């Protein structure tokens, strides 16, 4: 059992680490493109995972969920977070409009990484590799992890990226009212997760991502 757990952790480590950290780096890069250099000045536009790792969100939470799923059996929701990239919305050239693109950058990066893992999987198949070996399992984990991260972050709930997107699209009067949910956003998310409602909300986003990735398999 212990050996199996270690193998599972090894398979998921790289997909989770890069799925979370590159998500944050993408926010910083797009924010810089639209006029806010805050993330760059903080050294956060980087592919170095160490700059983005949050001990709890990047390591402890995914590890706990992975171990719980492995021990209890069945499917589980594997997710986590990195240290949020600092973005000063007021420094964007057109804050209300540009928030949309900064928020979309994170989920888009996860979709792109999912596609890259799918291409890796297809390459392994073309070479006749056994997809049940270490690298095959890692590629499959890479697709799964990034689909979940993309879908989870698109949930229209502040402070998730989906909430930022909704804020950007709403008229200012309604956007300001919607933003008042943010202090309670994570509590609402946890309630949705433990009641099973979160999976229902995620399904359209997961289906969309799966449809895109199938084009590359």
C-alpha positions in Angstrom: 0.0 0.0 0.0 2.8 2.5 0.9 4.6 1.8 -2.3 1.4 2.4 -4.3 0.8 5.7 -2.5 4.4 6.8 -3.2 3.9 5.9 -6.9 0.6 7.8 -7.1 2.2 10.9 -5.5 5.1 10.7 -8.0 2.7 10.5 -10.9 0.7 13.5 -9.9 3.5 15.7 -8.5 4.6 17.3 -11.7 1.1 17.9 -13.2 -0.2 19.4 -10.0 2.9 21.6 -9.4 3.0 23.0 -12.9 -0.7 23.1 -13.4 -1.1 25.4 -10.4 2.1 27.5 -10.7 1.8 28.2 -14.4 -1.8 29.2 -13.9 -0.6 32.0 -11.6 2.3 33.0 -13.9 -0.2 33.4 -16.8 -2.2 35.9 -14.8 0.9 37.9 -14.2 2.1 37.8 -17.8 -1.3 39.0 -19.1 -1.6 41.7 -16.5 1.8 43.0 -17.6 0.6 43.0 -21.2 -2.4 45.1 -20.3 -0.3 47.6 -18.3 0.2 46.4 -14.8 3.8 45.4 -14.0 3.1 44.5 -10.3 3.6 40.8 -10.8 6.8 41.4 -12.8 8.2 43.7 -10.2 7.5 41.0 -7.6 9.4 38.4 -9.6 6.2 36.4 -10.2 6.3 36.2 -14.0 8.4 33.1 -13.9 8.3 29.4 -14.8 10.2 28.6 -11.6 7.6 26.8 -9.4 9.5 27.8 -6.2 8.4 31.4 -6.7 4.7 30.3 -6.8 4.5 27.5 -4.3 2.1 27.9 -1.3 3.0 25.2 1.3 -0.7 24.6 2.1 -2.4 25.1 -1.3 0.3 23.7 -3.6 1.5 20.8 -1.4 -0.5 20.0 1.7 -4.1 20.2 0.2 -3.4 18.3 -3.1 -1.4 15.7 -1.1 -4.2 15.3 1.5 -6.9 14.9 -1.3 -4.8 12.5 -3.2 -4.1 10.3 -0.2 -7.7 10.4 0.9 -8.9 9.4 -2.6 -6.3 6.6 -2.7 -7.2 5.2 0.7 -11.0 5.5 0.4 -11.0 4.4 -3.3 -13.1 6.0 -6.0 -12.8 9.3 -7.7 -12.1 12.5 -5.9 -11.7 16.2 -6.7 -8.0 17.0 -6.8 -7.2 20.7 -6.7 -5.0 23.2 -5.0 -3.7 26.7 -5.3 -0.5 28.7 -5.5 0.4 32.1 -4.0 -1.9 34.5 -5.8 0.0 36.6 -8.3 -0.3 40.3 -7.2 -2.4 42.3 -9.7 -3.2 46.0 -9.2 -6.4 46.3 -11.2 -6.2 50.1 -11.1 -3.0 50.0 -13.1 -4.5 48.2 -16.0 -5.1 50.4 -19.0 -8.9 49.7 -19.0 -9.5 48.0 -15.7 -13.1 46.9 -16.2 -12.4 45.4 -19.6 -8.9 44.1 -19.0 -9.9 42.1 -15.8 -11.6 39.7 -18.2 -8.4 38.8 -20.0 -6.3 38.6 -16.9 -8.8 36.3 -15.3 -9.2 34.1 -18.4 -5.4 33.7 -18.6 -5.2 31.2 -15.8 -7.9 28.7 -17.0 -6.6 29.1 -20.5 -3.2 28.1 -19.4 -4.6 24.9 -17.8 -6.5 24.1 -21.0 -3.2 24.6 -23.0 -1.3 22.3 -20.6 -4.1 19.7 -20.8 -3.6 19.7 -24.6 0.1 19.4 -24.2 -0.3 16.4 -21.9 -2.7 14.9 -24.4 -0.1 15.3 -27.2 2.4 13.7 -24.9 0.0 10.8 -24.4 -0.6 10.5 -28.1 3.2 10.5 -28.8 3.6 7.6 -26.3 0.8 5.6 -28.0 2.4 6.1 -31.4 5.7 4.7 -30.0 3.9 1.7 -28.6 4.4 2.6 -24.9 2.3 1.0 -22.2 0.0 3.7 -20.9 -0.1 1.9 -17.5 3.6 2.6 -16.9 4.9 5.7 -15.0 5.0 8.2 -17.9 1.7 7.1 -19.4 0.0 7.5 -16.0 1.6 10.9 -15.6 0.3 12.1 -19.0 -3.2 11.0 -18.1 -2.9 12.7 -14.7 -1.7 15.9 -16.5 -4.9 15.9 -18.6 -7.1 15.2 -15.7 -5.5 17.7 -13.3 -5.5 20.6 -15.7 -9.1 20.0 -16.8 -10.2 20.1 -13.1 -8.2 23.3 -12.4 -9.6 24.9 -15.5 -13.2 24.0 -14.6 -12.8 24.9 -11.0 -11.4 28.3 -11.7 -14.2 29.1 -14.2 -16.9 28.6 -11.5 -18.6 32.1 -11.5 -17.8 32.8 -7.9 -15.5 35.6 -6.6 -12.6 35.4 -5.9 -12.2 32.6 -8.5 -11.3 33.6 -12.1 -14.9 32.9 -13.2 -16.1 35.5 -10.7 -13.7 38.0 -12.1 -15.0 37.2 -15.6 -18.6 37.8 -14.5 -17.6 41.0 -12.8 -16.0 42.3 -16.0 -19.0 41.4 -18.1 -21.7 42.9 -15.9 -22.7 46.6 -16.0 -20.8 48.5 -13.3 -23.9 48.8 -11.0 -24.5 45.1 -10.9 -20.8 44.3 -10.9 -20.2 46.2 -7.7 -23.1 44.3 -6.0 -21.8 41.0 -7.3 -18.3 41.8 -5.9 -19.7 41.9 -2.4 -19.9 38.1 -2.5 -16.1 37.8 -2.5 -15.5 37.7 1.3 -17.8 34.6 1.4 -16.6 33.0 -1.8 -14.4 30.3 -0.4 -16.9 29.4 2.3 -19.6 29.0 -0.4 -17.1 26.9 -2.5 -16.4 24.5 0.3 -20.1 24.1 1.0 -20.8 23.4 -2.7 -17.9 20.8 -2.7 -19.1 18.9 0.4 -22.8 18.9 -0.8 -21.8 17.6 -4.2 -23.3 20.6 -6.0 -19.8 21.7 -7.2 -19.5 18.6 -9.4 -22.8 19.6 -11.2 -21.5 23.1 -11.8 -18.1 21.8 -13.0 -19.6 19.4 -15.6 -20.2 21.9 -18.5 -16.6 23.2 -18.1 -15.2 19.7 -17.9 -17.1 18.6 -21.0 -15.9 21.6 -22.9 -12.3 20.9 -22.0 -12.7 17.2 -22.8 -14.1 18.1 -26.2 -11.1 20.3 -27.0 -8.6 17.8 -25.8 -10.2 14.9 -27.8 -9.2 16.8 -30.9 -5.5 16.1 -30.1 -5.9 12.4 -29.1 
